[in-house]
Amino acid sequence: MDGIKEIHGDIWDYYKKPGYKIVIPTNGYVKGKGELVMGRGIAKEAVNTIPGIAMALGNLVGAWGNIPFFIKGIISFPVKHTWDEKADLILIKRSMVKLTRQLREEPWRNVKKIIFPRVGCGNGKLKWKEVWPVIEPYMTNKFILIRR
């Protein structure tokens, strides 16, 4: 983790901090009513904190696919294809590549720091030692890892 800062704390302490964005691990399953399934972990906390986030993300995933989105002060970060499966390292890498490309575009360019949890390691059932080598090559000094 050379040069990448890791902190302990609550990701939600950074939600409305100017210049900061938080990463919410997500899946690509949209319910019949159009909402993205966000029933566990940080995703569920997002539903409880940000009104309309599940519907907004459901609309985006339905239109554009299971990719990262910058919306309502968060960055969605796909780690699973469906809510009931284990996190997918290939999808995590694809999400990381897409996110780092998006950071060069508007409105992403104005993001100063990204608070990044250990994606795929909670409800995704992966081990950090599996995930870190996949995302580490794409980490820059904009990223701060967070653990609870």
SVG drawing of the C-alpha trace seen along z (x, -y; Angstrom):
<svg xmlns="http://www.w3.org/2000/svg" viewBox="-43 -22 48 38">
<polyline fill="none" stroke="black" stroke-width="0.4" points="0.0,0.0 2.9,-2.3 1.7,-5.9 -2.0,-5.0 -3.4,-6.3 -5.7,-4.0 -7.9,-5.3 -10.3,-3.8 -13.7,-5.4 -17.2,-5.9 -17.4,-6.5 -20.5,-8.7 -18.3,-11.3 -17.0,-12.2 -20.3,-12.2 -20.9,-16.0 -17.3,-17.1 -16.4,-19.5 -14.2,-17.9 -14.7,-14.4 -16.7,-11.6 -17.5,-8.2 -17.6,-4.9 -20.6,-2.7 -20.2,1.0 -23.1,2.0 -24.5,4.8 -26.2,4.7 -29.6,6.1 -32.6,3.8 -35.9,4.7 -39.2,4.8 -40.1,1.3 -36.8,-0.1 -34.8,-0.3 -31.3,1.1 -31.1,3.7 -29.2,2.1 -30.2,4.2 -27.0,4.7 -23.8,3.0 -22.9,-0.4 -25.4,-0.3 -28.2,0.1 -26.8,-2.7 -26.9,-4.8 -30.6,-4.0 -31.3,-5.1 -29.2,-8.3 -29.9,-9.5 -33.5,-9.7 -34.2,-8.2 -30.7,-6.7 -31.9,-3.2 -34.3,-4.4 -31.7,-6.8 -29.1,-4.1 -31.6,-1.6 -32.4,-4.0 -28.7,-4.5 -27.8,-0.8 -30.9,0.0 -29.8,-2.5 -26.0,-2.3 -25.1,1.0 -23.3,2.1 -20.6,-0.6 -19.5,-3.3 -21.8,-6.4 -21.2,-9.7 -24.5,-10.7 -26.0,-12.4 -22.6,-12.9 -21.5,-9.3 -19.7,-7.0 -21.4,-3.7 -18.9,-0.9 -20.1,2.4 -18.6,5.4 -21.4,8.0 -23.6,8.7 -26.6,9.7 -27.3,9.1 -27.1,12.7 -23.7,13.7 -20.1,13.4 -18.2,10.4 -16.4,10.8 -12.8,9.8 -13.1,9.3 -16.0,6.9 -14.1,5.1 -11.1,4.6 -13.4,3.4 -15.1,1.0 -11.7,-0.4 -10.4,-0.9 -13.7,-2.7 -13.5,-4.8 -10.0,-5.9 -10.8,-6.9 -13.9,-8.8 -11.7,-10.8 -10.2,-12.5 -13.6,-13.8 -16.1,-16.4 -17.6,-16.5 -15.2,-13.9 -12.1,-16.0 -13.1,-18.2 -13.1,-15.4 -10.2,-15.9 -10.4,-12.8 -12.2,-9.5 -13.0,-7.6 -12.8,-3.9 -14.0,-1.0 -12.6,2.5 -15.0,3.3 -16.1,6.9 -14.9,7.9 -18.2,7.5 -21.3,9.0 -19.2,9.9 -17.3,12.5 -13.9,11.8 -10.7,11.4 -8.8,8.1 -5.7,10.0 -7.6,11.1 -9.0,7.6 -6.0,5.3 -3.8,6.7 -6.6,6.1 -7.2,2.4 -3.8,1.3 -2.4,0.5 -5.1,-2.0 -4.9,-3.8 -3.7,-7.3 -3.2,-9.9 -6.9,-10.9 -7.9,-7.6 -8.1,-7.1 -8.9,-3.6 -11.3,-3.3 -12.0,-0.5 -14.5,-0.4"/>
</svg>
